[in-house]
Amino acid sequence: MNPTSAIRFAAALFLAPLALAQNDNPAAGKDNLPPPSNLVGPGPLTMPASQAAGQPNSQGTTFVTPGMPTLGRRVSSGQVTRFTNDFNPAFSFIIDATGQVSEAENGADGADVFLRTFEIGGNAWVDPNAWAYFTAVAEDEGIGVEEAAVHYTGFGNKNVVRAGRFFVDFGKQMQTHVHDLRTYERPLVLREYLGAELGGDGLQWDSWTTLGDATVVRWSLGAFASLLGEGDEDADPANTPFASVVEGTKREDDFSYTARLTGFTEVGERGTLQLGASARLLPSYELGLGLDAGAIGADLSNTVWGLDATYGWVGETGIDSWTFGGEMLFNTGDVGAELTGADDIYTVVDDSLTGFYAYGDYAWDRFNAVGAQFSSAEVVGDERSELEVYYTRLFSEFHRLRFVLGASDSDVDGSGSKFLVQYTTILGAHGHGVNW
């Protein structure tokens, strides 16, 4: 099957279930059952807050894999909850600040204090079948819109169509904003292969089904105008290749595509196991050195595949919890460029690179957690690794302090270390999209 035929087949696969969903017969009971409670959204705690399972994940998404350690039921705040039919927008303001001391073998040493993120968000139901939200972030030159999308639920209880600008459904971390992460930074391999953040303007369809009494399977397909991740903000565009999307009116093979299949099931009395597979496809993109420097290569293609696993366990008392997770990534096709001559001549590299991350997290109550995360990645001309150890203290659902020790290693840049203090607070109602 040639690439064009494959894309047409994917488009047909994407649209067919939506047409079928329109023909669902509620009287027959098809798609008439509500989704699992954790997928429906926030609600009141059913026990004292101090006894809820797991850490409160104050900056976490309201959508989480049912059964995984979490606050349990999010406490709502703001003008309106996310899932009522009162059409009043709920707003939020997020402050994420950092103090840092760092040391690098071939880089800058010293201390710094900075505002990492100032985020403004709003969300509301705009009619009984559509929920809309936006997320804007303060940047050096103004306000940048990270997400602005509508979730349409009118195709049946098991289907959601999302349209607009939003983060991609890849693994369990790329959907998450940086201040929502379990760790300070997204794992190294994700930043290298997909970008510090990966969002685009497009359309995505989600659906799920049950398999027996203890297993749920979800899948999604998406098409975007572009899916090129944000690169290193400190990189010099004069000598660092960057990827750019094909501009102008697009053919079907100029779009970018995503797909994800995942499922979770109960393991024992208090455990939940989730497995998933993801893909991001760039059928056509360009690689250049800068806005005015011209392209190194055109009509390039790249695909990143991912396999992820997560296991969560909640103690007998319902207070303490363990979470273990990891993901293996495969970066294939045109993966970048390398300098091949003294005259700044770059050559596109067609290769298959691999990387992974793994983490473990222990919360002894809903306010305190410790954990460690290790990530390693093959990149063009280098092999890099990163370790992060942290302690998180949540004073409330909306107020968090985190201490981080980090170490990095690179065959090219050498080793480095850092100590971070991260302070995050939320004003108002807050929540992002799917994270399971």
Number of C-alpha atoms within 10 A of each C-alpha: 7 6 11 13 11 12 17 13 12 16 16 11 12 19 12 10 16 19 11 11 17 11 12 15 12 11 8 8 9 14 19 14 11 10 15 12 11 18 16 13 19 19 16 10 15 10 11 7 16 14 16 22 27 30 26 29 26 25 24 24 21 24 17 19 23 19 20 27 31 24 24 26 20 20 16 17 15 14 15 19 23 28 14 12 15 15 17 15 19 20 21 18 18 20 17 20 18 18 16 15 15 18 16 17 12 11 11 10 14 10 13 11 13 10 13 18 17 17 22 20 24 19 26 24 23 17 12 14 14 16 20 20 24 20 24 17 17 15 13 6 6 7 13 13 16 19 19 19 20 22 20 19 17 16 19 22 16 19 22 22 20 22 20 18 21 27 21 29 29 28 27 21 20 23 23 23 20 19 24 20 18 23 23 21 13 22 27 23 28 28 19 20 25 22 19 21 22 23 22 21 18 21 19 22 21 23 18 19 15 14 12 8 8 11 15 20 17 18 19 21 24 23 25 22 20 22 26 21 20 16 18 13 8 6 11 11 14 13 14 16 22 22 21 20 19 18 11 7 8 10 10 16 18 21 21 24 26 22 23 22 21 21 21 25 20 19 14 9 10 16 19 23 21 24 20 22 20 22 20 24 18 23 20 20 24 18 23 23 19 17 11 8 10 11 16 18 17 16 13 18 18 20 21 23 21 21 20 21 20 21 22 24 24 22 16 11 10 16 19 22 26 20 21 18 19 20 24 21 23 20 24 18 18 20 21 23 21 15 15 11 9 7 7 11 12 20 14 19 14 16 14 17 17 18 23 22 23 19 21 18 20 20 24 16 18 28 20 18 24 19 20 20 22 21 23 24 27 19 19 16 12 11 15 21 21 21 20 22 20 22 19 21 18 20 14 14 20 19 17 21 16 21 19 20 18 19 18 20 18 15 11 11 15 13 18 19 18 18 19 20 18 21 19 22 20 19 15 17 22 27 21 22 20 18 19 23
